[in-house]
Amino acid sequence: MSTREAAQPAPSVIGALSTLDRFLPVWIIAAMVAGLLLGRLVPGLDTALEAVKIGEISLPIALGLLLMMYPVLAKVRYDRLGTVTGDRRLLISSLVLNWVLGPAVMFALAWTFLPDLPEYRTGLIIVGLARCIAMVLIWNDLACGDREAAAVLVALNSIFQVIAFGALGWFYLQILPGWLGLAQATLDVSAWDIAQYVLIFLGIPLVAGYLSRKLGERTRGRDWYESRYLPKVGPLALYGLLFTIVILFALQGHTITSQPGDVARIALPLLAYFALMWGGGFLAGKTIGLGYERATTLAFTAAGNNFELAIAVAVGVFGVTSGQALAGVVGPLIEVPVLVGLVYVSLAGRRLFRTKEIVRA
C-alpha cells in the first residue's frame, strides 16, 4: 500500500519534466517555423509528398503519425485492465466524460466560436472525438494521479476509438448538424472514411504496443522493459509529432501567414474545452467519492485529447493542406501549457480531499 499525504509539498512540475517535454512548446514553435521556411525554400514539396501514399496519406507523413502513436501505447500495462474495470464509479464516469460529454462539448464550442469557418470547426470536432492518450500519462503522473488507472483508461479509450470513432465522426459531422438545423457545409465523409484511418494509425500501433510489451516482458522481464526499453523508444513520439508539424506547416504556410487570426480563433475553443473538461472531471471525481488520485486521473483523461489521431484522420479524409489538419496541429501547442497549468491547479486542490481519501492499495 502507498500513501500520498495531503500536506505533502507540491513537487516542482516543470523540474520533473524531461528536457524534451519541458520545452515541448518551444520545439513545436520551432517545428512550425522550420515548416514555414521549408515551404518557401523547397518548390514542389507537395508533389513529392504525393508520390508515395498509404491510402490518401503520403508515406513520410504516415510514418510520422505512426511514430507518434507507438511509444505511448507501448507504455500501457495491458495486464492491469481489471484494476480499473472493477471500479465502476471511475469506469462509468470516464466513459460518460470521454464519449458522451467530451465530443458534445467540443461540438458546441466549435459551432459557438467558429460558425463561419467550417473547415476549422470540423477539425475541432474531430479533435473532440479523439480521446486521451499520449501526454495525458505525463500530466497525470506529475499531478500525483493514479498511474495504473490512467494507463488502463488510456488502453480502454484506445480500444474504444478503434470501434466507435468512425460512427461518432459520422454522427457529429453529418447527422447532428442536420437535426439541429445548422448550416453545415457539404462533406464527402462516411463512417468508413474515418474508421479506416483510425484502424491504420491507432490499430497498428495499438497491436504493436501490446506485442512489444508482451514479448519484451516475457523475454527480458518488466524491469528491463520499463527501465531500459521504454526510455529509448519514448522520444520517438515527440520526433514523430515534430516531423509531422514541419511537413504540415510547410504545406500550410500561405494560409497561416496570411490568416494568423484564424489560428487564434482555433485556440479559443480549445482553451475553453480544456478548462471545462478538466474542471468537470475533477469535480465529478470528488462528488462521486473518488480519492484524490483517481479524481485527478479522471480529470486529466477527460481533458486530454489524442491530437496525433485527429491529425491522421484530418489529413487522410480532408487532405494535408486542409483547414481540418491545421486545427489538429494547433491543438498540441495549446494543450501543453494549459495542462501544465492544470497540474498545479490539481496539486493545490488536494486540500479538498481528506487524507484517508488519498490512500490507495
URVENLIN-V94527 format. One record per residue. RES is the residue in three letters. PHI is phi in whole degrees, -180 to 180 (none if undefined). PSI is psi as a letter, one per 40 degrees, with the letter a starting at -180 (999 if undefined). D_CENTER is the distance of its C-alpha to the mean C-alpha in whole Angstrom. Layout:
# URVENLIN-V94527
res->RES phi->PHI psi->PSI d_center->D_CENTER
res->RES phi->PHI psi->PSI d_center->D_CENTER
This chain:
# URVENLIN-V94527
res->MET phi->none psi->h d_center->31
res->SER phi->-122 psi->i d_center->29
res->THR phi->-128 psi->i d_center->29
res->ARG phi->-130 psi->h d_center->27
res->GLU phi->-69 psi->i d_center->30
res->ALA phi->-63 psi->d d_center->29
res->ALA phi->-85 psi->e d_center->31
res->GLN phi->-61 psi->h d_center->30
res->PRO phi->-64 psi->i d_center->29
res->ALA phi->-67 psi->h d_center->25
res->PRO phi->-71 psi->i d_center->24
res->SER phi->-74 psi->h d_center->24
res->VAL phi->-65 psi->d d_center->20
res->ILE phi->-63 psi->d d_center->20
res->GLY phi->-65 psi->d d_center->23
res->ALA phi->-78 psi->e d_center->21
res->LEU phi->-76 psi->i d_center->18
res->SER phi->-68 psi->i d_center->19
res->THR phi->-58 psi->d d_center->20
res->LEU phi->-61 psi->d d_center->17
res->ASP phi->-73 psi->d d_center->15
res->ARG phi->-61 psi->d d_center->17
res->PHE phi->-106 psi->f d_center->18
res->LEU phi->-56 psi->d d_center->14
res->PRO phi->-59 psi->d d_center->15
res->VAL phi->-65 psi->d d_center->18
res->TRP phi->-62 psi->d d_center->17
res->ILE phi->-65 psi->d d_center->15
res->ILE phi->-63 psi->d d_center->18
res->ALA phi->-62 psi->d d_center->20
res->ALA phi->-66 psi->d d_center->19
res->MET phi->-62 psi->d d_center->19
res->VAL phi->-63 psi->d d_center->22
res->ALA phi->-60 psi->d d_center->23
res->GLY phi->-65 psi->d d_center->22
res->LEU phi->-61 psi->d d_center->24
res->LEU phi->-66 psi->d d_center->27
res->LEU phi->-62 psi->d d_center->26
res->GLY phi->-63 psi->d d_center->27
res->ARG phi->-80 psi->d d_center->30
res->LEU phi->-91 psi->d d_center->31
res->VAL phi->-116 psi->g d_center->31
res->PRO phi->-69 psi->i d_center->32
res->GLY phi->78 psi->e d_center->31
res->LEU phi->-63 psi->d d_center->28
res->ASP phi->-63 psi->d d_center->27
res->THR phi->-66 psi->d d_center->30
res->ALA phi->-64 psi->d d_center->29
res->LEU phi->-69 psi->d d_center->25
res->GLU phi->-80 psi->e d_center->27
res->ALA phi->-64 psi->d d_center->29
res->VAL phi->-126 psi->h d_center->27
res->LYS phi->-128 psi->i d_center->24
res->ILE phi->-115 psi->h d_center->22
res->GLY phi->68 psi->b d_center->23
res->GLU phi->-108 psi->e d_center->22
res->ILE phi->-110 psi->h d_center->20
res->SER phi->-62 psi->i d_center->22
res->LEU phi->-58 psi->d d_center->22
res->PRO phi->-59 psi->d d_center->21
res->ILE phi->-68 psi->d d_center->18
res->ALA phi->-60 psi->d d_center->17
res->LEU phi->-64 psi->d d_center->18
res->GLY phi->-62 psi->d d_center->15
res->LEU phi->-66 psi->d d_center->13
res->LEU phi->-67 psi->d d_center->14
res->LEU phi->-63 psi->d d_center->14
res->MET phi->-63 psi->d d_center->11
res->MET phi->-87 psi->d d_center->10
res->TYR phi->-61 psi->d d_center->13
res->PRO phi->-58 psi->d d_center->13
res->VAL phi->-66 psi->d d_center->11
res->LEU phi->-74 psi->d d_center->12
res->ALA phi->-73 psi->d d_center->16
res->LYS phi->-80 psi->d d_center->15
res->VAL phi->-69 psi->h d_center->15
res->ARG phi->-90 psi->g d_center->19
res->TYR phi->-69 psi->e d_center->19
res->ASP phi->-80 psi->e d_center->23
res->ARG phi->-106 psi->e d_center->22
res->LEU phi->-55 psi->d d_center->20
res->GLY phi->-66 psi->d d_center->23
res->THR phi->-68 psi->d d_center->23
res->VAL phi->-105 psi->d d_center->20
res->THR phi->-62 psi->d d_center->22
res->GLY phi->-81 psi->e d_center->25
res->ASP phi->-96 psi->g d_center->24
res->ARG phi->-65 psi->d d_center->24
res->ARG phi->-61 psi->d d_center->23
res->LEU phi->-68 psi->d d_center->20
res->LEU phi->-65 psi->d d_center->19
res->ILE phi->-65 psi->d d_center->20
res->SER phi->-61 psi->d d_center->19
res->SER phi->-65 psi->d d_center->15
res->LEU phi->-62 psi->d d_center->16
res->VAL phi->-66 psi->d d_center->17
res->LEU phi->-64 psi->d d_center->15
res->ASN phi->-79 psi->d d_center->12
res->TRP phi->-112 psi->e d_center->14
res->VAL phi->-114 psi->d d_center->17
res->LEU phi->-75 psi->d d_center->16
res->GLY phi->-55 psi->d d_center->12
res->PRO phi->-61 psi->d d_center->13
res->ALA phi->-67 psi->d d_center->17
res->VAL phi->-64 psi->d d_center->16
res->MET phi->-66 psi->d d_center->14
res->PHE phi->-59 psi->d d_center->16
res->ALA phi->-65 psi->d d_center->19
res->LEU phi->-67 psi->d d_center->18
res->ALA phi->-62 psi->d d_center->17
res->TRP phi->-72 psi->d d_center->21
res->THR phi->-72 psi->d d_center->22
res->PHE phi->-89 psi->d d_center->21
res->LEU phi->-129 psi->f d_center->21
res->PRO phi->-66 psi->d d_center->24
res->ASP phi->-104 psi->e d_center->26
res->LEU phi->-126 psi->g d_center->23
res->PRO phi->-62 psi->d d_center->22
res->GLU phi->-67 psi->d d_center->20
res->TYR phi->-65 psi->d d_center->17
res->ARG phi->-62 psi->d d_center->17
res->THR phi->-63 psi->d d_center->17
res->GLY phi->-60 psi->d d_center->14
res->LEU phi->-69 psi->d d_center->12
res->ILE phi->-63 psi->d d_center->13
res->ILE phi->-63 psi->d d_center->11
res->VAL phi->-60 psi->d d_center->8
res->GLY phi->-64 psi->d d_center->9
res->LEU phi->-85 psi->e d_center->10
res->ALA phi->-89 psi->g d_center->7
res->ARG phi->-79 psi->i d_center->6
res->CYS phi->-59 psi->h d_center->5
res->ILE phi->-147 psi->a d_center->5
res->ALA phi->51 psi->b d_center->6
res->MET phi->-69 psi->e d_center->7
res->VAL phi->-59 psi->d d_center->7
res->LEU phi->-65 psi->d d_center->10
res->ILE phi->-71 psi->d d_center->12
res->TRP phi->-62 psi->d d_center->12
res->ASN phi->-61 psi->d d_center->13
res->ASP phi->-68 psi->d d_center->16
res->LEU phi->-64 psi->d d_center->17
res->ALA phi->-87 psi->e d_center->18
res->CYS phi->64 psi->f d_center->20
res->GLY phi->-79 psi->i d_center->18
res->ASP phi->-78 psi->h d_center->19
res->ARG phi->-62 psi->d d_center->17
res->GLU phi->-67 psi->d d_center->18
res->ALA phi->-62 psi->d d_center->17
res->ALA phi->-63 psi->d d_center->13
res->ALA phi->-63 psi->d d_center->14
res->VAL phi->-71 psi->d d_center->15
res->LEU phi->-63 psi->d d_center->13
res->VAL phi->-62 psi->d d_center->10
res->ALA phi->-62 psi->d d_center->13
res->LEU phi->-65 psi->d d_center->14
res->ASN phi->-64 psi->d d_center->11
res->SER phi->-63 psi->d d_center->11
res->ILE phi->-65 psi->d d_center->14
res->PHE phi->-65 psi->d d_center->14
res->GLN phi->-64 psi->d d_center->12
res->VAL phi->-59 psi->d d_center->15
res->ILE phi->-80 psi->d d_center->17
res->ALA phi->-111 psi->e d_center->16
res->PHE phi->-58 psi->d d_center->14
res->GLY phi->-60 psi->d d_center->17
res->ALA phi->-66 psi->d d_center->19
res->LEU phi->-67 psi->d d_center->17
res->GLY phi->-61 psi->d d_center->16
res->TRP phi->-61 psi->d d_center->20
res->PHE phi->-64 psi->d d_center->20
res->TYR phi->-77 psi->d d_center->18
res->LEU phi->-93 psi->d d_center->19
res->GLN phi->-120 psi->d d_center->23
res->ILE phi->-83 psi->d d_center->24
res->LEU phi->-60 psi->d d_center->23
res->PRO phi->-57 psi->d d_center->24
res->GLY phi->-66 psi->d d_center->28
res->TRP phi->-61 psi->d d_center->28
res->LEU phi->-89 psi->e d_center->28
res->GLY phi->72 psi->f d_center->30
res->LEU phi->-87 psi->i d_center->27
res->ALA phi->-83 psi->g d_center->28
res->GLN phi->-78 psi->h d_center->26
res->ALA phi->-67 psi->i d_center->26
res->THR phi->-67 psi->h d_center->27
res->LEU phi->-127 psi->h d_center->24
res->ASP phi->-92 psi->g d_center->25
res->VAL phi->-130 psi->h d_center->22
res->SER phi->-117 psi->i d_center->23
res->ALA phi->-59 psi->d d_center->21
res->TRP phi->-71 psi->d d_center->21
res->ASP phi->-54 psi->d d_center->20
res->ILE phi->-78 psi->d d_center->17
res->ALA phi->-63 psi->d d_center->17
res->GLN phi->-65 psi->d d_center->19
res->TYR phi->-78 psi->d d_center->16
res->VAL phi->-65 psi->d d_center->13
res->LEU phi->-62 psi->d d_center->16
res->ILE phi->-74 psi->d d_center->17
res->PHE phi->-93 psi->e d_center->13
res->LEU phi->-118 psi->d d_center->12
res->GLY phi->-63 psi->d d_center->15
res->ILE phi->-63 psi->d d_center->17
res->PRO phi->-67 psi->d d_center->15
res->LEU phi->-65 psi->d d_center->15
res->VAL phi->-64 psi->d d_center->18
res->ALA phi->-64 psi->d d_center->19
res->GLY phi->-65 psi->d d_center->17
res->TYR phi->-64 psi->d d_center->19
res->LEU phi->-67 psi->d d_center->22
res->SER phi->-66 psi->d d_center->22
res->ARG phi->-68 psi->d d_center->21
res->LYS phi->-60 psi->d d_center->24
res->LEU phi->-73 psi->d d_center->26
res->GLY phi->-65 psi->d d_center->26
res->GLU phi->-69 psi->d d_center->27
res->ARG phi->-69 psi->d d_center->30
res->THR phi->-91 psi->d d_center->31
res->ARG phi->-121 psi->e d_center->30
res->GLY phi->97 psi->i d_center->29
res->ARG phi->-66 psi->d d_center->26
res->ASP phi->-61 psi->d d_center->27
res->TRP phi->-64 psi->d d_center->27
res->TYR phi->-62 psi->d d_center->24
res->GLU phi->-86 psi->d d_center->22
res->SER phi->-97 psi->d d_center->24
res->ARG phi->-115 psi->d d_center->25
res->TYR phi->-76 psi->d d_center->23
res->LEU phi->-60 psi->d d_center->19
res->PRO phi->-60 psi->d d_center->20
res->LYS phi->-77 psi->d d_center->21
res->VAL phi->-90 psi->e d_center->18
res->GLY phi->-54 psi->d d_center->16
res->PRO phi->-62 psi->e d_center->16
res->LEU phi->-59 psi->d d_center->16
res->ALA phi->-62 psi->d d_center->12
res->LEU phi->-68 psi->d d_center->13
res->TYR phi->-62 psi->d d_center->16
res->GLY phi->-64 psi->d d_center->14
res->LEU phi->-63 psi->d d_center->12
res->LEU phi->-65 psi->d d_center->15
res->PHE phi->-61 psi->d d_center->17
res->THR phi->-65 psi->d d_center->15
res->ILE phi->-63 psi->d d_center->15
res->VAL phi->-57 psi->d d_center->19
res->ILE phi->-65 psi->d d_center->19
res->LEU phi->-63 psi->d d_center->18
res->PHE phi->-75 psi->d d_center->19
res->ALA phi->-64 psi->d d_center->23
res->LEU phi->-87 psi->d d_center->23
res->GLN phi->-101 psi->e d_center->22
res->GLY phi->-53 psi->d d_center->24
res->HIS phi->-63 psi->d d_center->26
res->THR phi->-62 psi->d d_center->24
res->ILE phi->-67 psi->d d_center->23
res->THR phi->-73 psi->d d_center->26
res->SER phi->-87 psi->e d_center->28
res->GLN phi->-137 psi->g d_center->25
res->PRO phi->-64 psi->d d_center->24
res->GLY phi->-64 psi->d d_center->24
res->ASP phi->-66 psi->d d_center->21
res->VAL phi->-63 psi->d d_center->19
res->ALA phi->-64 psi->d d_center->20
res->ARG phi->-69 psi->d d_center->20
res->ILE phi->-65 psi->d d_center->16
res->ALA phi->-68 psi->d d_center->15
res->LEU phi->-62 psi->d d_center->17
res->PRO phi->-64 psi->d d_center->16
res->LEU phi->-66 psi->d d_center->12
res->LEU phi->-60 psi->d d_center->14
res->ALA phi->-64 psi->d d_center->16
res->TYR phi->-62 psi->d d_center->13
res->PHE phi->-60 psi->d d_center->12
res->ALA phi->-65 psi->d d_center->15
res->LEU phi->-66 psi->d d_center->16
res->MET phi->-71 psi->d d_center->13
res->TRP phi->-67 psi->d d_center->14
res->GLY phi->-61 psi->d d_center->17
res->GLY phi->-65 psi->d d_center->18
res->GLY phi->-67 psi->d d_center->16
res->PHE phi->-65 psi->d d_center->18
res->LEU phi->-68 psi->d d_center->21
res->ALA phi->-64 psi->d d_center->21
res->GLY phi->-61 psi->d d_center->21
res->LYS phi->-65 psi->d d_center->24
res->THR phi->-66 psi->d d_center->26
res->ILE phi->-88 psi->e d_center->26
res->GLY phi->90 psi->e d_center->27
res->LEU phi->-74 psi->i d_center->24
res->GLY phi->-71 psi->i d_center->25
res->TYR phi->-57 psi->d d_center->23
res->GLU phi->-60 psi->d d_center->21
res->ARG phi->-78 psi->d d_center->19
res->ALA phi->-65 psi->d d_center->19
res->THR phi->-66 psi->d d_center->17
res->THR phi->-61 psi->d d_center->15
res->LEU phi->-60 psi->d d_center->15
res->ALA phi->-66 psi->d d_center->14
res->PHE phi->-73 psi->d d_center->11
res->THR phi->-71 psi->d d_center->9
res->ALA phi->-78 psi->d d_center->10
res->ALA phi->-84 psi->d d_center->9
res->GLY phi->-75 psi->i d_center->5
res->ASN phi->-133 psi->i d_center->3
res->ASN phi->-92 psi->g d_center->2
res->PHE phi->-66 psi->d d_center->4
res->GLU phi->-60 psi->d d_center->6
res->LEU phi->-68 psi->d d_center->7
res->ALA phi->-60 psi->d d_center->8
res->ILE phi->-64 psi->d d_center->10
res->ALA phi->-60 psi->d d_center->12
res->VAL phi->-66 psi->d d_center->13
res->ALA phi->-63 psi->d d_center->14
res->VAL phi->-66 psi->d d_center->16
res->GLY phi->-68 psi->d d_center->17
res->VAL phi->-86 psi->d d_center->19
res->PHE phi->-110 psi->e d_center->19
res->GLY phi->108 psi->i d_center->20
res->VAL phi->-70 psi->d d_center->19
res->THR phi->-99 psi->e d_center->21
res->SER phi->-78 psi->i d_center->20
res->GLY phi->-65 psi->d d_center->19
res->GLN phi->-62 psi->d d_center->16
res->ALA phi->-66 psi->d d_center->14
res->LEU phi->-63 psi->d d_center->15
res->ALA phi->-60 psi->d d_center->13
res->GLY phi->-67 psi->d d_center->10
res->VAL phi->-69 psi->d d_center->11
res->VAL phi->-65 psi->d d_center->12
res->GLY phi->-52 psi->d d_center->9
res->PRO phi->-61 psi->d d_center->8
res->LEU phi->-63 psi->d d_center->12
res->ILE phi->-84 psi->d d_center->12
res->GLU phi->-63 psi->d d_center->9
res->VAL phi->-60 psi->d d_center->11
res->PRO phi->-66 psi->d d_center->14
res->VAL phi->-66 psi->d d_center->13
res->LEU phi->-73 psi->d d_center->12
res->VAL phi->-62 psi->d d_center->14
res->GLY phi->-63 psi->d d_center->17
res->LEU phi->-71 psi->d d_center->16
res->VAL phi->-61 psi->d d_center->16
res->TYR phi->-63 psi->d d_center->20
res->VAL phi->-61 psi->d d_center->20
res->SER phi->-62 psi->d d_center->19
res->LEU phi->-62 psi->d d_center->22
res->ALA phi->-67 psi->d d_center->24
res->GLY phi->-79 psi->e d_center->24
res->ARG phi->-62 psi->d d_center->25
res->ARG phi->-65 psi->e d_center->29
res->LEU phi->-74 psi->e d_center->28
res->PHE phi->-110 psi->h d_center->28
res->ARG phi->-69 psi->i d_center->31
res->THR phi->-55 psi->d d_center->31
res->LYS phi->-68 psi->e d_center->32
res->GLU phi->-77 psi->e d_center->29
res->ILE phi->-103 psi->e d_center->27
res->VAL phi->-103 psi->h d_center->29
res->ARG phi->-133 psi->i d_center->27
res->ALA phi->-77 psi->999 d_center->28
